[in-house]
Amino acid sequence: MRALLIIIGFIFAMAFTSCATRIAVQSPNTKVIRVAPKHHKIVIVKGKRYYYWNGNHYRKTKKGYFVVKV
């Protein structure tokens, strides 16, 4: 019975997990801004948080801030 539960658990885990990862492609002219300036504003558009300064909207990532079109 225990072996059956282990096998069913293994099949369940393999069926609902994926090995696919997200690959993001950046254009060659994209600049990463490491730190947002002190005068930035946080703007929420359609439930997503953007950072606004210098006339551009930025999206925060692990590497820094990227310019996006809203």
Residue, then its C-alpha position, 0 to 999 in steps of 0.5 A: m500500500r505504501a509503495l502504491l502511494i509513493i508511485i501515485g505521488f510521483i506520477f501526480a508530481m510529474a504530471f503537474t510540473s513543467c521543465a519549461t522556463r521563461i526566456a525573456v529577450q532584450s533588445p540590444n539598445t535596452k538599458v538597465i537602471r540599477v537604482a530608481p531616483k529619489h523623485h520617482k513615482i509609483v503608478i498602478v496601471k491595470g493592477k501592475r506596478y510601474y515606476y515613473w520618472n523622466g517621462n518614462h514608465y519603468r518595470k522593476t526586475k531583479k537586475g534593475y529597472f527597464v523602460v516599458k510602454v504602458 
